[in-house]
Amino acid sequence: MNTPSPDDRALFAPLVAIAAVGLGYAIQVSNGNLHPESVTWLTVALVTSTLALVLPTLRREDAARHAERVAVLVLGAGLIWQFAQLTTTSPAMYLRPGKGGFQPFLMGIAAAAVLAGAGLGSGSWLGRWRMPLLVGVHLALGYWILRASPQPHIDVFAWHVEALRALGRGVNPYAITMPDIYGHDLFYGPGLLVDGRVQVGFPYPPLSLLIAGAGYVLGGDYRWSNLVAMGLAALLMTHCRPGRWPAVAAAVFLFTPRTFFVLEQGWTDTYVVLLLALTVWCACRSPRMLPVALGLLFAIKHYMVLAAPLVVLLHPGASPWRATVRTLLKAAALAAIITLPFAVLDPAAFFQDLIGFQFRQPFRVESLSYLAWWNQRTGVRPPSLLGFVAVLPALGLALWRAPRTPAGFALAVGLLFMAFFAFSKQAFCNYYYFIVAALCCALAAWNAPARPLEARTPAPATTPPPAT
């Protein structure tokens, strides 16, 4: 059995830990909207993620060991802060708790804090059951959120319900129009609002609709799929590498302070998180399944195509680009099989819903982006295409400097989309929630360059065994 080569950049984990916790704070300050503190912490996350790629390798064993201790301290402090936020601020926006008020939620947070804190020590309290229990507590807390906020006032929720009802009647959800729940057109492009209906169908890819549909059919609320996706993503992170380190990263992701706000609002970025975690897990533990995971990842969100060149980081062999092309072709085939049956029903409507609608969306002055920040300070609106321009240096830097490991891939994905969103005309809490998850995936997949703080068992093979 082969063991994965260590990631030799010992500063990788401390810097990525700072980025993950800092970005969680950025979206906590104002629910992911523009705020001076949010911009500051977004900048901290962007800088530390970049430094994790460009800083030189530390070859000294003691330096590597100290770096891991620093990372544990950062994540531990981050967990303390996160649970403090969850107990002192409202976890969501439209909550109407029952007779017990917030007491059930606070009791669940207390239990989660104990379970998450236990993972920071070198002992094995509850052993392998600790993380499943933590995910179980998160599931119970999410159930409380769904009960306390059954119908959030956001178009994402209303549009999912509309699309799923249409699908249930055998109607193409990409050929319908959507209700306007706001009574104004500030959130939509010119000409999109006609007689109280937004002239767009379901604006997300078919795989997203199918996953949401499972929660809608089985639980009566499509957000059950979102909640389960969060828990599964955390479990996948936990099992990327042996030892306690991945579980700490997974706990930071699972209880980033706006996690229940993301759940309440019904944003489907949780599916992107799940499939990114599945991709990283496959790269660490089951490389033969990597094309399947990537195919699902590319099918879940149209912007994920921007990350296609980064797949080369998952192929450290002698011919990385040749292997990358083979993997991408298999992934593209699976994504096409999932997507095309819906696209061929009405190609024009499908294109307008998924692509045209995005380009017609207006500049959002409350976005957590440098464009909105510059507009607030100067009154000038920079070109909206700057987001695509920002992708190029982030992509080049990642291909040049990122470690050719699953951890390097996850960090590169996080940095790429952080740059993209930070310079886009729209960027909100759910966008950066995905980035927090990507950074935690990078931490979970990190293979320490020196002996870790506790004994580790050998890691599973990262390359398939020879045929017998």
C-alpha positions as CSV (number, residue, x, y, z in Angstrom):
1,M,0.0,0.0,0.0
2,N,1.3,3.4,-1.0
3,T,1.0,6.4,1.3
4,P,0.5,10.0,0.0
5,S,3.5,12.2,-0.2
6,P,3.4,15.0,2.4
7,D,2.6,18.5,1.5
8,D,5.9,20.1,2.2
9,R,4.7,23.7,2.7
10,A,4.4,23.8,6.5
11,L,2.9,27.3,6.5
12,F,0.0,26.0,4.3
13,A,-2.2,25.0,7.2
14,P,-1.8,28.1,9.4
15,L,-2.5,30.5,6.6
16,V,-5.4,28.6,5.2
17,A,-6.9,28.3,8.7
18,I,-6.7,32.1,9.1
19,A,-8.4,32.5,5.7
20,A,-11.2,30.1,6.6
21,V,-12.0,31.6,10.0
22,G,-11.5,35.2,8.7
23,L,-13.8,34.7,5.7
24,G,-16.4,33.2,8.1
25,Y,-16.2,36.4,10.1
26,A,-16.5,38.5,6.9
27,I,-19.9,37.0,6.1
28,Q,-21.0,37.0,9.8
29,V,-20.7,40.8,10.2
30,S,-23.5,41.7,7.9
31,N,-25.0,38.5,6.6
32,G,-22.6,38.6,3.7
33,N,-23.5,42.1,2.6
34,L,-21.1,45.0,2.2
35,H,-19.6,46.4,5.4
36,P,-16.2,47.9,6.2
37,E,-15.3,45.1,8.5
38,S,-16.4,42.5,6.0
39,V,-14.2,44.0,3.3
40,T,-11.3,44.0,5.7
41,W,-11.7,40.3,6.5
42,L,-12.3,39.4,2.9
43,T,-9.0,41.0,2.1
44,V,-7.3,39.1,5.0
45,A,-8.7,35.8,3.6
46,L,-7.6,36.7,0.0
47,V,-4.1,37.6,1.2
48,T,-3.5,34.6,3.4
49,S,-4.8,32.2,0.8
50,T,-2.4,33.7,-1.7
51,L,0.5,33.5,0.7
52,A,-0.3,29.8,1.4
53,L,0.5,29.3,-2.3
54,V,3.6,31.5,-2.8
55,L,5.5,31.3,0.5
56,P,8.6,29.1,0.3
57,T,8.8,25.6,1.7
58,L,9.9,25.0,5.2
59,R,12.2,22.0,5.3
60,R,13.0,22.0,9.0
61,E,11.1,19.4,10.9
62,D,10.7,21.6,14.0
63,A,9.3,24.5,11.9
64,A,6.7,22.2,10.3
65,R,5.7,20.9,13.7
66,H,5.3,24.4,15.1
67,A,3.3,25.4,12.1
68,E,0.8,22.6,12.7
69,R,0.5,23.7,16.4
70,V,-0.2,27.2,15.2
71,A,-2.9,25.9,12.8
72,V,-4.6,24.0,15.6
73,L,-4.5,27.1,17.8
74,V,-6.1,29.2,15.0
75,L,-8.8,26.7,14.3
76,G,-9.4,26.2,18.1
77,A,-9.7,30.0,18.6
78,G,-12.0,30.1,15.5
79,L,-14.3,27.4,16.9
80,I,-14.6,29.3,20.2
81,W,-15.5,32.5,18.3
82,Q,-17.9,30.7,16.0
83,F,-19.8,29.1,18.9
84,A,-19.9,32.4,20.7
85,Q,-21.4,34.0,17.7
86,L,-24.0,31.3,17.4
87,T,-25.1,31.8,21.0
88,T,-25.1,35.6,21.0
89,T,-26.5,36.5,17.5
90,S,-29.6,35.2,15.6
91,P,-28.6,32.2,13.5
92,A,-31.0,33.1,10.7
93,M,-33.2,36.0,9.6
94,Y,-36.9,34.9,9.6
95,L,-37.1,32.8,12.7
96,R,-40.3,32.4,14.6
97,P,-39.5,30.0,17.4
98,G,-42.2,28.2,19.3
99,K,-43.0,28.2,23.0
100,G,-39.5,27.1,24.0
101,G,-38.0,30.1,22.3
102,F,-34.3,29.7,21.4
103,Q,-33.6,27.3,24.3
104,P,-33.6,24.1,22.2
105,F,-31.2,25.7,19.7
106,L,-28.8,27.0,22.5
107,M,-28.8,23.6,24.1
108,G,-27.8,22.0,20.8
109,I,-25.1,24.6,20.3
110,A,-23.7,23.8,23.7
111,A,-23.6,20.1,22.9
112,A,-21.9,20.8,19.6
113,A,-19.3,23.0,21.3
114,V,-18.4,20.2,23.7
115,L,-18.1,17.7,20.8
116,A,-16.1,20.0,18.6
117,G,-13.8,21.1,21.4
118,A,-13.1,17.5,22.3
119,G,-11.5,17.1,18.9
120,L,-8.8,19.6,19.6
121,G,-7.1,17.5,22.3
122,S,-4.8,14.6,21.7
123,G,-7.1,12.1,23.4
124,S,-9.7,10.0,21.6
125,W,-12.8,10.8,23.7
126,L,-15.8,9.1,21.9
127,G,-13.3,7.9,19.3
128,R,-14.8,7.5,15.8
129,W,-18.3,8.4,17.1
130,R,-17.5,12.0,17.9
131,M,-17.8,13.4,14.4
132,P,-21.0,11.5,13.5
133,L,-22.5,12.7,16.7
134,L,-21.5,16.3,15.9
135,V,-23.1,15.9,12.5
136,G,-26.2,14.5,14.2
137,V,-26.4,17.6,16.4
138,H,-26.0,19.8,13.4
139,L,-28.9,17.9,11.7
140,A,-31.1,18.4,14.8
141,L,-30.2,22.1,14.9
142,G,-31.0,22.4,11.2
143,Y,-34.4,20.7,11.8
144,W,-35.1,23.4,14.4
145,I,-34.2,26.1,11.9
146,L,-36.5,24.6,9.2
147,R,-39.4,24.4,11.7
148,A,-38.8,27.9,12.9
149,S,-38.5,29.4,9.5
150,P,-40.8,27.4,7.1
151,Q,-41.1,30.1,4.4
152,P,-38.2,32.6,4.2
153,H,-38.9,35.7,2.2
154,I,-36.4,35.2,-0.5
155,D,-36.9,34.5,-4.2
156,V,-34.5,31.5,-4.2
157,F,-37.0,29.6,-1.9
158,A,-40.1,30.7,-3.8
159,W,-38.5,29.8,-7.2
160,H,-37.5,26.3,-6.0
161,V,-41.0,25.6,-4.9
162,E,-42.4,26.9,-8.2
163,A,-40.0,24.8,-10.2
164,L,-40.5,21.7,-8.2
165,R,-44.3,22.0,-8.5
166,A,-44.0,22.5,-12.2
167,L,-41.8,19.4,-12.5
168,G,-44.3,17.4,-10.5
169,R,-47.0,18.4,-13.1
170,G,-44.8,17.3,-15.9
171,V,-44.0,20.9,-17.0
172,N,-40.6,21.9,-18.1
173,P,-39.3,24.1,-15.2
174,Y,-37.0,26.0,-17.6
175,A,-39.9,27.1,-19.7
176,I,-42.0,28.8,-17.0
177,T,-41.9,32.2,-15.4
178,M,-41.3,32.9,-11.7
179,P,-43.2,34.9,-9.1
180,D,-42.0,38.3,-8.0
181,I,-42.2,38.3,-4.3
182,Y,-40.6,41.7,-3.7
183,G,-42.9,44.0,-5.6
184,H,-40.0,45.8,-7.4
185,D,-37.4,45.1,-10.1
186,L,-34.3,46.3,-8.2
187,F,-33.0,42.7,-8.0
188,Y,-33.6,41.9,-11.7
189,G,-32.4,43.2,-15.0
190,P,-34.4,45.7,-17.1
191,G,-37.5,44.2,-18.8
192,L,-37.4,41.0,-16.7
193,L,-40.4,41.9,-14.5
194,V,-43.8,41.8,-16.4
195,D,-47.2,41.7,-14.7
196,G,-45.8,40.5,-11.4
197,R,-43.8,37.6,-13.0
198,V,-40.1,37.5,-13.6
199,Q,-39.5,36.4,-17.1
200,V,-37.1,33.6,-16.3
201,G,-37.5,29.9,-15.5
202,F,-35.5,27.9,-13.0
203,P,-32.0,29.5,-13.0
204,Y,-29.9,26.6,-11.7
205,P,-28.7,23.4,-13.5
206,P,-30.8,20.3,-13.6
207,L,-28.6,18.4,-11.1
208,S,-29.3,21.0,-8.5
209,L,-33.1,20.7,-9.2
210,L,-32.9,16.9,-8.8
211,I,-31.1,17.0,-5.5
212,A,-33.5,19.7,-4.2
213,G,-36.4,17.5,-5.4
214,A,-35.3,14.7,-3.2
215,G,-35.7,16.8,-0.1
216,Y,-39.0,18.2,-1.4
217,V,-40.5,14.8,-2.0
218,L,-39.1,13.0,1.1
219,G,-39.3,15.8,3.6
220,G,-41.8,18.3,2.2
221,D,-39.1,21.0,2.1
222,Y,-36.3,21.0,-0.4
223,R,-34.0,22.5,2.2
224,W,-33.7,19.0,3.8
225,S,-31.4,18.2,0.9
226,N,-29.3,21.3,1.8
227,L,-29.1,20.2,5.4
228,V,-28.1,16.6,4.5
229,A,-25.5,18.0,2.0
230,M,-23.9,20.0,4.8
231,G,-23.5,17.0,7.0
232,L,-22.3,14.7,4.3
233,A,-19.7,17.3,3.2
234,A,-18.4,17.4,6.8
235,L,-18.1,13.6,7.0
236,L,-16.3,13.5,3.7
237,M,-13.8,16.1,5.0
238,T,-13.3,14.1,8.2
239,H,-12.2,11.0,6.3
240,C,-9.9,12.7,3.7
241,R,-6.9,11.8,5.9
242,P,-6.4,9.6,9.0
243,G,-6.1,11.3,12.4
244,R,-7.9,14.1,14.2
245,W,-6.8,17.0,12.0
246,P,-9.5,16.6,9.2
247,A,-12.2,16.4,11.8
248,V,-11.2,19.8,13.3
249,A,-11.4,21.4,9.8
250,A,-14.8,19.8,9.2
251,A,-16.1,21.2,12.5
252,V,-15.0,24.7,11.5
253,F,-16.9,24.3,8.3
254,L,-20.0,22.8,9.8
255,F,-20.4,25.6,12.4
256,T,-19.2,28.6,10.6
257,P,-21.6,31.2,12.1
258,R,-23.7,31.8,9.0
259,T,-24.3,28.1,8.3
260,F,-27.9,28.1,9.5
261,F,-28.6,31.4,7.7
262,V,-27.5,29.7,4.5
263,L,-29.8,26.8,5.3
264,E,-32.7,29.0,6.1
265,Q,-32.4,31.0,2.9
266,G,-32.4,27.8,0.8
267,W,-29.2,28.6,-1.2
268,T,-28.1,25.6,-3.2
269,D,-24.4,26.3,-2.8
270,T,-24.5,23.5,-0.2
271,Y,-24.7,21.1,-3.1
272,V,-21.5,22.6,-4.6
273,V,-19.9,22.2,-1.2
274,L,-20.9,18.5,-1.0
275,L,-19.6,17.7,-4.4
276,L,-16.3,19.6,-3.9
277,A,-15.8,17.6,-0.7
278,L,-16.6,14.4,-2.6
279,T,-14.0,15.3,-5.3
280,V,-11.3,16.0,-2.7
281,W,-12.2,12.8,-0.8
282,C,-12.0,10.8,-4.0
283,A,-8.6,12.4,-4.8
284,C,-7.4,11.3,-1.3
285,R,-9.0,7.9,-0.9
286,S,-10.5,6.6,-4.2
287,P,-8.9,8.1,-7.3
288,R,-10.7,5.8,-9.7
289,M,-13.9,7.6,-8.8
290,L,-12.4,11.1,-9.3
291,P,-14.0,11.6,-12.8
292,V,-17.4,10.8,-11.4
293,A,-17.1,13.3,-8.6
294,L,-15.8,15.9,-11.0
295,G,-18.6,15.3,-13.4
296,L,-21.1,15.9,-10.7
297,L,-19.3,19.0,-9.5
298,F,-19.2,20.5,-13.0
299,A,-22.9,19.7,-13.5
300,I,-24.1,21.3,-10.2
301,K,-23.2,24.9,-11.0
302,H,-22.4,26.6,-14.3
303,Y,-19.5,28.7,-13.0
304,M,-17.6,25.5,-11.9
305,V,-16.2,25.2,-15.5
306,L,-13.7,28.0,-14.5
307,A,-12.0,25.4,-12.2
308,A,-11.5,22.9,-15.0
309,P,-7.7,23.7,-15.6
310,L,-7.1,23.2,-11.8
311,V,-7.8,19.4,-12.2
312,V,-4.2,19.1,-13.3
313,L,-3.2,19.6,-9.7
314,L,-4.8,16.2,-9.0
315,H,-2.5,14.5,-11.4
316,P,1.1,14.8,-10.1
317,G,2.5,12.1,-12.4
318,A,4.9,12.3,-15.3
319,S,2.2,13.3,-17.8
320,P,-0.2,15.5,-15.8
321,W,-1.9,17.2,-18.7
322,R,-2.6,14.0,-20.6
323,A,-4.1,12.5,-17.5
324,T,-6.1,15.7,-16.8
325,V,-7.6,15.7,-20.3
326,R,-8.7,12.0,-19.9
327,T,-10.3,12.9,-16.5
328,L,-12.0,16.0,-17.8
329,L,-13.4,14.1,-20.8
330,K,-15.0,11.5,-18.6
331,A,-16.3,14.2,-16.2
332,A,-17.7,16.2,-19.1
333,A,-19.5,13.1,-20.5
334,L,-21.2,12.5,-17.1
335,A,-22.2,16.2,-16.8
336,A,-23.7,16.1,-20.3
337,I,-25.7,13.0,-19.6
338,I,-27.2,14.7,-16.5
339,T,-27.8,18.1,-18.1
340,L,-28.7,17.5,-21.8
341,P,-32.1,15.8,-21.2
342,F,-33.4,19.1,-19.7
343,A,-31.6,21.3,-22.2
344,V,-33.0,19.7,-25.3
345,L,-36.6,20.3,-24.2
346,D,-36.2,24.0,-24.9
347,P,-32.6,25.0,-25.7
348,A,-33.3,28.7,-26.0
349,A,-35.2,28.9,-22.6
350,F,-32.5,26.7,-21.0
351,F,-29.7,29.0,-22.2
352,Q,-31.5,32.1,-21.1
353,D,-32.3,30.8,-17.7
354,L,-28.8,29.6,-16.8
355,I,-26.6,32.0,-18.8
356,G,-28.5,34.9,-20.2
357,F,-30.2,35.7,-16.8
358,Q,-26.9,35.9,-15.1
359,F,-25.6,38.5,-17.5
360,R,-28.8,40.5,-17.3
361,Q,-28.6,40.7,-13.5
362,P,-28.0,44.3,-12.2
363,F,-25.1,45.6,-10.3
364,R,-25.8,45.1,-6.6
365,V,-24.5,47.9,-4.5
366,E,-24.9,45.9,-1.2
367,S,-22.6,43.1,-2.5
368,L,-19.6,42.0,-0.5
369,S,-17.2,42.9,-3.4
370,Y,-14.5,45.4,-4.1
371,L,-16.6,46.7,-7.0
372,A,-19.5,47.6,-4.6
373,W,-17.0,49.0,-2.1
374,W,-15.4,51.2,-4.7
375,N,-18.9,52.3,-5.9
376,Q,-19.8,53.2,-2.3
377,R,-16.7,55.3,-1.8
378,T,-16.5,57.1,-5.2
379,G,-19.9,56.7,-6.8
380,V,-18.2,55.1,-9.8
381,R,-19.3,51.6,-10.9
382,P,-16.3,49.6,-12.2
383,P,-16.9,47.2,-15.2
384,S,-18.8,44.1,-14.1
385,L,-16.4,41.9,-16.2
386,L,-13.6,42.5,-13.8
387,G,-14.5,39.3,-12.0
388,F,-13.5,37.3,-15.1
389,V,-10.4,39.3,-15.4
390,A,-9.5,38.6,-11.8
391,V,-9.8,34.9,-12.5
392,L,-6.7,34.9,-14.8
393,P,-4.0,35.9,-12.3
394,A,-5.6,33.6,-9.7
395,L,-5.6,30.7,-12.2
396,G,-2.1,31.4,-13.3
397,L,-0.8,31.6,-9.8
398,A,-2.5,28.4,-8.8
399,L,-1.1,26.5,-11.7
400,W,2.4,27.8,-11.1
401,R,2.6,27.5,-7.3
402,A,-0.1,25.3,-5.9
403,P,1.0,21.9,-4.5
404,R,0.0,19.1,-6.8
405,T,-2.1,17.5,-4.1
406,P,-5.8,17.3,-3.2
407,A,-5.1,20.0,-0.6
408,G,-3.5,22.2,-3.3
409,F,-6.4,21.7,-5.6
410,A,-9.0,22.7,-2.9
411,L,-7.0,25.8,-2.0
412,A,-6.7,26.7,-5.6
413,V,-10.4,26.4,-6.1
414,G,-11.1,28.5,-3.1
415,L,-8.6,31.2,-4.2
416,L,-9.9,31.2,-7.8
417,F,-13.5,31.8,-6.8
418,M,-12.7,34.2,-4.0
419,A,-11.0,36.4,-6.6
420,F,-13.9,35.9,-9.0
421,F,-16.6,36.8,-6.5
422,A,-14.6,39.6,-4.8
423,F,-14.5,41.5,-8.2
424,S,-18.0,40.6,-9.4
425,K,-21.2,42.7,-9.6
426,Q,-22.9,40.3,-7.2
427,A,-21.4,38.5,-4.2
428,F,-23.3,37.5,-1.1
429,C,-23.1,35.1,1.9
430,N,-23.8,31.9,0.0
431,Y,-21.0,32.6,-2.5
432,Y,-18.4,33.0,0.3
433,Y,-19.9,30.1,2.3
434,F,-18.7,27.9,-0.6
435,I,-15.2,29.4,-0.3
436,V,-15.1,28.7,3.4
437,A,-15.9,25.1,2.6
438,A,-13.2,24.9,-0.1
439,L,-10.6,26.2,2.4
440,C,-11.7,23.7,5.0
441,C,-11.5,20.9,2.3
442,A,-7.9,22.1,1.8
443,L,-7.2,21.8,5.5
444,A,-8.8,18.4,5.7
445,A,-6.8,17.0,2.8
446,W,-3.5,18.5,4.0
447,N,-0.9,15.9,4.7
448,A,1.5,17.2,7.3
449,P,5.2,17.4,6.3
450,A,6.4,16.4,9.7
451,R,5.3,14.0,12.4
452,P,1.9,15.3,13.6
453,L,0.9,16.0,17.1
454,E,-0.5,12.5,17.5
455,A,0.4,9.2,16.0
456,R,-1.2,8.6,12.6
457,T,-2.0,5.4,10.9
458,P,-0.9,4.9,7.3
459,A,-3.0,6.7,4.7
460,P,-4.8,4.7,2.0
461,A,-3.4,4.4,-1.5
462,T,-3.7,7.5,-3.7
463,T,-3.0,5.5,-6.9
464,P,-4.8,2.3,-7.9
465,P,-3.0,-1.0,-7.3
466,P,-1.7,-2.8,-10.3
467,A,-4.1,-5.3,-11.9
468,T,-3.6,-8.9,-10.9
